[in-house]
Structure formats: structure tokens, C-alpha cells
Amino acid sequence: MIQNKNIKLLVNYGLGPLLFLWLSWSIYQQLIHQPNLNSTIDHLWASFKGPDAWKIWTALLLVLVNWGLEAVKWQTLLKPLEQISFTKSIKAILAGVAFSINTPNRIGEYGGRVLYVKDGHRWQAVSLTIAGSLSQLIVTLAAGVAGLLALLSQPSLLQSSAVHALWVQALLYGTIAVTVFLCVLYFKLSWLVKWLKKIPRGNNFLKHIAVIENLDVRFLLRVIGLSLLRYIVFVIQFILLLQLFIGSINTGIACMMVSIVYLVLAIIPTIALAEIGIRGKVSLLLFGMITTNTLGIIAATLAIWCINLIIPAIIGTILFASLKIFSDK
């Protein structure tokens, strides 16, 4: 008993600060090695003083809306297990962002969030978190399908770029197929539980995912609605920053390009800290169809990455410094 207590004390009061130092160092290393960092920083600082400075301030304020919506979604998802406050939900969300910073496709976010859930509910909370991520992915893919259809309807843009229409069509059909499959899976999560009941040793997983069997359609629609609102916030932020750093840009075309950028980011395996490189290349390829302002594209891409990922991750790392992994009881 004494040994177990000592282990808990070590994890509670040692792991948090260690994670804080590791994550802080990772973020620092990523930032200092960004290409064109000095020029981008100069543009960012100048943007705070110009006549369009309200756009970057609005984008920053929308970060609160973004993570506030995600906190509400997390609260909603946890209702079948336990009731948590909005404040605790926000902490869990930010901790999840920090924890995901060095993991492929941010899967570490699950581990960061469930640390704020009661000990006995953590595995079940993971399955609910996956359901929430699935809802966000469905929204991203569906919006990407709309963006690809819009791009194919403007062949003049494709002819002036290195993107071939056949590749766009292939991506479109593949995305439609995956979206349909994920929608069926999302709204029929109970099928997954029933399937596990039929396979050998499947019952070992049932106690961890059984909570998703009873999620009704109304509940799932509420979750996907919150995911849609978050996506709209993402798009507004990106467009505001593009207008700020690039200048005049057609809002409809910007929405089309942004939806495709988020689609590509959703389907390419990557680590969050390395995501800015992929995000920058994809943005240059797509927005290069409508503007030659390369630095403006990079500045907008880096800015949206910083305000939606790096700033929340820094806050999350600070939370880790005081996080207690296990309860004292």
C-alpha cells in the first residue's frame, strides 16, 4: 500500500512538471526552426497596427469560441458517464491539445482529456472522445467534398496550377466513399458493440465501449452540430487572416480553398508539431492558384496554426504542471 501510494505521489507531482518541460521544449524547438520566421513575425506585428488589425483580434477572440464549443461538446459527450463543469471541461480540452502535440494525428489528445475524468470512467471516456472526433472528421470531410466540387466547377483555376483535375476527381470520389462509411458508423455505433460481442474475447472491450451503444440519434446530431459550429469558426478565422495578409480575396473562393486545406490535413498522417510544414505546402499549392503572395499565404498559415494549436498547447502545458493524475483517495 505504501509503495502504491509513493508511486501515485511520484506520478501526481513529478509527471506533470516533466510533461510541462518536455512539451515546452518541443514547442520552442518547432517555432525557432520555422522557415521565414523573422519575416513572418514582422508581418504579424505590423498587422496589429494597420487599419485591418481588427481581423487578427477577431481571429484571436474566436479561439475562445472555438475551444468553448469544444468544451461544451466534451461536456455533452461525458453526460452518459458523469457531469463535469465547464471550467473542468476547458482544462481537459487544453490539456488534450498539449498532450497531442507530439503524437501522430493528435491521438494523444485522448490521453490528455481523460486525465480529468474520474479514475473508473477513463477508458469509457476514450470511446466517447473517439465518437466526438469522428463527428468532427465527418464535418471536415463533408465540407471538403463541397470544396472539391466547387473547384472542379472552375476549370480555369486548375489549368493555371500544377493540380490535375484527375487527382481532384480521385480525391473527391474517395472522400465521398469514406464520408458515407463514417456517417453510417457514427450513427450506428451500436453495431460496433454488437459486432464485438460475436468475436472471441470481444467481451474484453465491451466494458470500455458499451457506453456508446445507447447514444441515440438526437444526441449524436447535437454533437455533430457542435462540430459544425467549430468548423465554421475555423473557416472564419482562416479567411480573416488570409484577407489580412494577402489582401482582397473572394470569400467564396477562400471558403473553397480552406475546406480543401482542412480536408487534406485530416487525411494525411502527421504529427501536430510537424503539421505546419504540410499545412504550408498545401496552402501554397491551393492559394497559389489565386495569388502570388507567397509570404502572405505562409503568414496566414502560421498565424492560424499558432492561435489554434500552439497558444492552447502552451496553456495546456502549464495545466500539466499542477495536474494530479490520480485522486488522493
Backbone torsions as a table, in degrees:
resi	resn	phi	psi	omega
1	MET	NA	-42.8	-179.5
2	ILE	-64.9	-40.1	-179.8
3	GLN	-64.3	-42.6	178.4
4	ASN	-62.3	-39.4	179.8
5	LYS	-65.3	-40.2	179.3
6	ASN	-64.7	-37.2	178.4
7	ILE	-64.2	-43.0	178.8
8	LYS	-62.3	-41.5	179.0
9	LEU	-63.2	-41.2	179.8
10	LEU	-63.1	-44.1	-179.5
11	VAL	-67.2	-45.2	-177.5
12	ASN	-62.1	-46.4	-171.0
13	TYR	-105.5	-4.9	178.2
14	GLY	-109.7	-41.3	-176.7
15	LEU	-65.9	-40.7	-179.8
16	GLY	-56.7	-55.4	178.7
17	PRO	-61.4	-36.3	178.1
18	LEU	-64.4	-42.8	176.7
19	LEU	-62.5	-39.2	178.4
20	PHE	-59.0	-48.0	-178.8
21	LEU	-65.7	-42.8	-178.5
22	TRP	-64.7	-46.7	-178.3
23	LEU	-67.8	-39.1	178.6
24	SER	-62.8	-42.6	179.3
25	TRP	-65.1	-40.8	179.6
26	SER	-61.6	-44.7	179.7
27	ILE	-64.8	-42.8	-179.9
28	TYR	-61.9	-45.3	179.8
29	GLN	-62.0	-40.3	-179.8
30	GLN	-65.4	-41.9	-176.8
31	LEU	-67.6	-43.1	-175.0
32	ILE	-72.7	-15.2	-179.9
33	HIS	-102.3	11.5	178.1
34	GLN	-71.9	135.5	176.8
35	PRO	-67.8	146.8	179.2
36	ASN	57.2	30.1	-174.4
37	LEU	-62.9	-45.7	-177.1
38	ASN	-63.0	-45.1	179.3
39	SER	-63.7	-40.9	-179.8
40	THR	-64.8	-41.7	179.0
41	ILE	-63.3	-41.2	178.1
42	ASP	-59.9	-43.8	178.3
43	HIS	-64.2	-39.3	-179.6
44	LEU	-64.0	-45.2	179.9
45	TRP	-64.8	-40.5	-179.8
46	ALA	-64.4	-31.2	-177.7
47	SER	-66.8	-22.8	179.9
48	PHE	-73.8	-13.8	-174.0
49	LYS	-110.4	-15.6	-176.2
50	GLY	-76.6	176.2	-179.4
51	PRO	-65.8	-21.5	179.0
52	ASP	-99.2	19.4	-177.5
53	ALA	-60.0	-25.9	-179.7
54	TRP	-59.4	-23.9	-177.7
55	LYS	-69.3	-42.5	179.8
56	ILE	-73.1	-33.3	176.5
57	TRP	-66.6	-37.9	177.0
58	THR	-65.1	-42.1	178.3
59	ALA	-61.3	-38.9	178.3
60	LEU	-67.5	-41.9	178.9
61	LEU	-64.8	-32.0	179.5
62	LEU	-68.9	-16.1	173.6
63	VAL	-60.3	-40.3	178.9
64	LEU	-63.9	-40.1	177.9
65	VAL	-65.6	-44.1	-178.9
66	ASN	-56.4	-57.1	-176.7
67	TRP	-76.4	-22.0	172.3
68	GLY	-66.0	-43.2	176.5
69	LEU	-63.3	-40.1	179.3
70	GLU	-66.9	-34.4	177.4
71	ALA	-66.3	-41.1	176.7
72	VAL	-63.4	-40.4	178.8
73	LYS	-63.9	-40.4	178.6
74	TRP	-65.7	-41.4	174.5
75	GLN	-58.5	-45.0	-179.2
76	THR	-62.6	-44.6	-179.1
77	LEU	-63.6	-33.3	-176.5
78	LEU	-82.2	-9.9	-176.1
79	LYS	-54.1	-37.5	177.0
80	PRO	-64.5	-18.1	-179.0
81	LEU	-103.4	-54.2	-176.3
82	GLU	-161.2	161.1	177.2
83	GLN	-96.0	127.9	176.0
84	ILE	-125.5	153.9	-179.5
85	SER	-75.3	161.9	177.9
86	PHE	-63.0	-39.2	179.6
87	THR	-61.4	-45.7	179.8
88	LYS	-66.2	-35.5	178.4
89	SER	-65.0	-42.7	177.2
90	ILE	-60.0	-44.9	179.2
91	LYS	-59.6	-42.6	179.8
92	ALA	-63.1	-41.3	-179.4
93	ILE	-63.3	-48.6	-178.3
94	LEU	-65.8	-39.0	176.5
95	ALA	-63.4	-38.5	177.6
96	GLY	-63.1	-40.5	178.1
97	VAL	-62.2	-44.9	-179.8
98	ALA	-63.7	-41.9	-177.2
99	PHE	-68.8	-25.4	-175.6
100	SER	-86.9	-5.6	-168.6
101	ILE	-62.3	-27.7	-179.0
102	ASN	-116.2	21.8	-178.2
103	THR	-116.8	146.7	-179.6
104	PRO	-57.6	131.2	179.7
105	ASN	47.7	28.9	174.2
106	ARG	60.9	32.0	-179.7
107	ILE	-67.2	-20.4	177.4
108	GLY	-64.8	-13.9	178.6
109	GLU	-59.3	-34.1	179.4
110	TYR	-61.9	-46.3	-179.1
111	GLY	-64.2	-38.4	179.7
112	GLY	-65.5	-40.7	-177.7
113	ARG	-68.4	-45.6	-172.1
114	VAL	-70.4	-11.1	175.7
115	LEU	-66.4	-18.1	178.2
116	TYR	-97.3	9.5	177.5
117	VAL	-104.9	153.1	179.0
118	LYS	-56.0	146.4	-174.7
119	ASP	-49.3	-45.3	-174.9
120	GLY	-75.3	-7.4	-176.2
121	HIS	-110.3	2.6	-168.1
122	ARG	-68.1	-41.8	179.7
123	TRP	-67.3	-38.9	177.3
124	GLN	-66.1	-35.5	178.3
125	ALA	-64.1	-32.0	177.5
126	VAL	-61.8	-44.4	-179.7
127	SER	-64.5	-35.7	177.2
128	LEU	-70.3	-35.2	177.3
129	THR	-65.0	-40.1	177.6
130	ILE	-62.4	-40.2	177.5
131	ALA	-61.6	-40.5	177.9
132	GLY	-65.7	-41.3	178.0
133	SER	-65.4	-36.1	178.3
134	LEU	-62.8	-39.9	178.8
135	SER	-63.8	-40.5	179.0
136	GLN	-67.4	-37.6	178.9
137	LEU	-65.6	-40.4	179.1
138	ILE	-61.1	-44.3	178.4
139	VAL	-61.3	-45.1	-179.3
140	THR	-62.3	-43.5	-179.6
141	LEU	-67.2	-43.2	-179.6
142	ALA	-62.5	-42.4	177.5
143	ALA	-66.2	-35.9	177.3
144	GLY	-64.1	-37.9	176.3
145	VAL	-60.2	-45.1	178.3
146	ALA	-61.8	-40.9	179.0
147	GLY	-64.5	-41.6	179.3
148	LEU	-66.3	-40.5	176.7
149	LEU	-61.4	-41.3	179.0
150	ALA	-65.4	-38.8	179.6
151	LEU	-66.0	-41.0	179.1
152	LEU	-66.7	-23.1	179.0
153	SER	-79.9	-3.7	179.0
154	GLN	-125.7	73.9	-176.6
155	PRO	-59.5	-23.8	-179.8
156	SER	-62.8	-34.0	177.8
157	LEU	-68.3	-42.1	-179.2
158	LEU	-68.0	-37.7	-178.9
159	GLN	-65.4	-26.1	-178.2
160	SER	-93.5	10.4	-177.3
161	SER	-131.9	177.6	178.6
162	ALA	-87.4	1.8	-178.5
163	VAL	-87.3	121.5	-178.8
164	HIS	-87.9	142.0	-178.1
165	ALA	-59.3	-33.2	-179.4
166	LEU	-64.0	-38.2	177.7
167	TRP	-66.4	-39.8	178.3
168	VAL	-64.0	-42.2	178.9
169	GLN	-64.7	-41.7	178.7
170	ALA	-62.1	-43.6	178.2
171	LEU	-64.1	-38.7	179.8
172	LEU	-62.0	-51.5	-177.2
173	TYR	-65.6	-39.7	178.0
174	GLY	-64.2	-41.2	179.8
175	THR	-66.4	-40.0	178.0
176	ILE	-60.8	-45.3	-178.9
177	ALA	-61.6	-45.3	-179.3
178	VAL	-66.6	-39.8	-179.7
179	THR	-62.8	-44.4	178.9
180	VAL	-61.5	-45.5	179.9
181	PHE	-60.4	-46.0	-178.1
182	LEU	-67.6	-33.7	177.2
183	CYS	-64.1	-43.9	177.7
184	VAL	-62.1	-45.0	179.3
185	LEU	-61.8	-43.9	-176.9
186	TYR	-63.3	-45.6	-177.2
187	PHE	-85.1	-4.1	176.9
188	LYS	-128.8	47.1	179.6
189	LEU	-61.3	-26.0	179.2
190	SER	-62.6	-27.8	177.9
191	TRP	-63.1	-36.0	179.6
192	LEU	-63.5	-42.4	179.1
193	VAL	-64.7	-44.4	179.9
194	LYS	-63.8	-36.1	178.1
195	TRP	-65.5	-41.0	179.4
196	LEU	-64.9	-28.7	178.7
197	LYS	-66.3	-23.5	-175.2
198	LYS	-91.4	-15.4	-177.5
199	ILE	-95.8	151.8	179.1
200	PRO	-58.8	133.5	179.1
201	ARG	63.7	12.2	177.5
202	GLY	-64.8	-26.0	-179.6
203	ASN	-63.5	-19.7	178.7
204	ASN	-63.5	-27.4	-178.9
205	PHE	-93.8	-18.2	-172.7
206	LEU	-60.3	-39.7	-177.3
207	LYS	-65.6	-20.6	179.6
208	HIS	-90.0	-27.4	-175.7
209	ILE	-116.9	-0.1	-177.5
210	ALA	-58.4	-25.9	-177.5
211	VAL	-61.6	-27.2	-177.6
212	ILE	-82.3	-10.0	-176.8
213	GLU	-67.0	-31.2	-173.8
214	ASN	-101.4	14.9	177.6
215	LEU	-76.2	115.5	-177.2
216	ASP	-82.7	171.0	-175.6
217	VAL	-62.1	-40.0	-179.6
218	ARG	-61.5	-42.5	178.2
219	PHE	-62.2	-46.3	-178.3
220	LEU	-66.4	-35.8	177.2
221	LEU	-67.1	-36.6	177.5
222	ARG	-63.0	-41.8	179.6
223	VAL	-65.9	-44.1	-179.1
224	ILE	-70.0	-28.1	174.6
225	GLY	-65.3	-41.5	176.4
226	LEU	-65.4	-36.2	176.8
227	SER	-64.7	-38.1	178.3
228	LEU	-64.6	-42.3	178.5
229	LEU	-62.1	-41.0	177.3
230	ARG	-61.6	-42.0	-179.1
231	TYR	-63.2	-41.2	178.1
232	ILE	-60.5	-39.2	177.3
233	VAL	-62.8	-44.5	177.7
234	PHE	-54.9	-47.3	-176.2
235	VAL	-65.3	-44.3	179.6
236	ILE	-60.6	-44.1	179.2
237	GLN	-58.9	-48.2	-176.7
238	PHE	-63.3	-42.8	-179.4
239	ILE	-64.7	-41.9	178.0
240	LEU	-59.2	-43.1	-179.0
241	LEU	-71.8	-35.1	175.8
242	LEU	-63.9	-43.9	178.2
243	GLN	-63.3	-34.5	-178.3
244	LEU	-70.7	-44.5	-173.0
245	PHE	-94.1	-25.5	-179.3
246	ILE	-97.7	-35.8	-176.3
247	GLY	110.1	-149.6	-178.3
248	SER	-62.9	128.9	179.3
249	ILE	-148.2	136.2	-179.8
250	ASN	-62.9	125.7	-175.5
251	THR	-62.8	-40.3	179.3
252	GLY	-62.9	-45.1	178.8
253	ILE	-66.2	-38.7	178.4
254	ALA	-61.6	-43.6	177.5
255	CYS	-60.2	-42.3	179.5
256	MET	-60.3	-48.7	-177.5
257	MET	-67.8	-41.4	-179.7
258	VAL	-62.9	-41.2	-179.9
259	SER	-63.3	-35.3	179.3
260	ILE	-73.5	-39.0	176.3
261	VAL	-58.0	-49.0	-179.8
262	TYR	-65.6	-32.9	176.4
263	LEU	-63.0	-49.2	-179.1
264	VAL	-62.3	-41.5	178.5
265	LEU	-63.4	-31.5	-178.5
266	ALA	-73.2	-28.9	-174.0
267	ILE	-101.5	-12.6	178.6
268	ILE	-93.9	121.3	177.3
269	PRO	-63.6	130.6	-179.3
270	THR	-158.6	167.2	173.7
271	ILE	-101.9	139.8	-173.1
272	ALA	-53.4	-40.9	-178.2
273	LEU	-69.3	-24.0	178.2
274	ALA	-95.4	-4.6	-174.2
275	GLU	-62.5	-31.2	-176.1
276	ILE	-61.1	-33.6	178.1
277	GLY	-64.7	-47.6	178.2
278	ILE	-65.5	-44.6	179.7
279	ARG	-58.3	-41.7	-179.8
280	GLY	-65.7	-43.8	-179.1
281	LYS	-65.5	-43.4	179.5
282	VAL	-64.5	-42.6	179.8
283	SER	-63.5	-41.2	178.5
284	LEU	-63.8	-40.2	-179.7
285	LEU	-64.4	-44.2	-175.7
286	LEU	-80.3	-51.6	-178.4
287	PHE	-73.0	-16.4	174.5
288	GLY	-65.8	-14.4	176.0
289	MET	-71.2	-23.3	-173.2
290	ILE	-121.4	-7.5	179.5
291	THR	-154.1	152.2	176.2
292	THR	-102.7	5.9	-178.3
293	ASN	-79.5	78.1	-177.1
294	THR	-60.7	-45.1	-178.3
295	LEU	-63.8	-37.4	178.0
296	GLY	-63.7	-40.2	178.2
297	ILE	-63.6	-45.8	-179.9
298	ILE	-63.3	-41.7	-179.6
299	ALA	-62.2	-45.0	179.3
300	ALA	-64.7	-40.5	-179.6
301	THR	-65.2	-45.0	179.5
302	LEU	-66.9	-38.7	-178.5
303	ALA	-64.6	-45.0	-178.7
304	ILE	-66.8	-33.1	177.8
305	TRP	-67.8	-42.7	-178.7
306	CYS	-67.1	-48.0	-173.2
307	ILE	-75.0	-25.9	-178.8
308	ASN	-97.3	-17.1	-177.9
309	LEU	-124.7	-53.1	-173.0
310	ILE	-69.3	-47.1	179.8
311	ILE	-61.1	-48.8	175.5
312	PRO	-60.7	-35.3	179.7
313	ALA	-65.9	-39.1	177.8
314	ILE	-62.8	-44.4	177.6
315	ILE	-62.0	-41.1	179.9
316	GLY	-63.6	-37.0	178.9
317	THR	-65.8	-35.4	177.2
318	ILE	-65.3	-38.4	177.6
319	LEU	-63.7	-34.2	179.8
320	PHE	-63.2	-29.7	-177.5
321	ALA	-61.8	-26.3	-178.7
322	SER	-115.6	10.6	-176.7
323	LEU	-77.5	135.8	174.0
324	LYS	-106.9	115.2	-173.9
325	ILE	-68.4	-40.1	179.2
326	PHE	-112.7	152.8	174.5
327	SER	-72.5	158.1	-178.1
328	ASP	-75.4	-18.1	-176.6
329	LYS	-79.2	NA	NA
